[in-house]
Amino acid sequence: MPQMAPLMWLYLYGFFLVALVVFMSINYFIKPFEKIDLKSDLLSSTPQPTWKL
């Protein structure tokens, strides 16, 4: 039935919108790992003694 083709595009558009919303919400709630800044950690912490045998 050729007259049903517009409904197929409507369903594909709805599926695309739902997938886009799910993808954007996953990216919003799952954040990447925080990078550790070694320079600020070394300056703020007290120097550790070096161990000698």
C-alpha positions in Angstrom: 0.0 0.0 0.0 1.8 3.1 -1.2 -0.4 5.4 0.8 1.2 4.1 4.1 4.7 5.4 3.2 4.2 8.8 5.0 3.5 6.9 8.2 6.8 5.0 7.8 8.7 8.3 7.6 6.8 9.6 10.6 7.8 6.6 12.6 11.4 6.9 11.5 11.4 10.6 12.5 9.9 9.7 15.9 12.5 6.9 16.4 15.2 9.4 15.5 14.0 12.0 18.0 13.7 9.4 20.8 17.2 8.1 20.1 18.6 11.6 20.0 17.0 12.5 23.4 18.2 9.3 25.0 21.7 9.9 23.6 21.8 13.5 24.8 20.6 12.6 28.3 23.1 9.8 28.6 25.9 12.2 27.6 24.6 14.7 30.1 24.5 12.4 33.1 27.6 10.3 32.4 30.5 12.7 32.6 34.1 11.8 31.6 36.8 11.2 34.2 38.3 14.3 35.7 41.9 14.8 34.6 44.4 14.9 37.5 46.6 18.0 37.4 50.0 16.8 38.7 51.5 20.3 39.0 48.8 21.6 41.5 49.0 18.3 43.4 52.7 18.5 43.8 52.6 22.2 44.9 49.8 21.7 47.4 51.0 18.5 49.1 53.8 18.3 51.5 57.0 16.7 50.1 57.3 13.1 51.0 60.6 11.9 52.4 62.7 9.7 50.1 63.2 6.2 51.5 66.7 5.0 51.8 67.8 1.5 52.6 
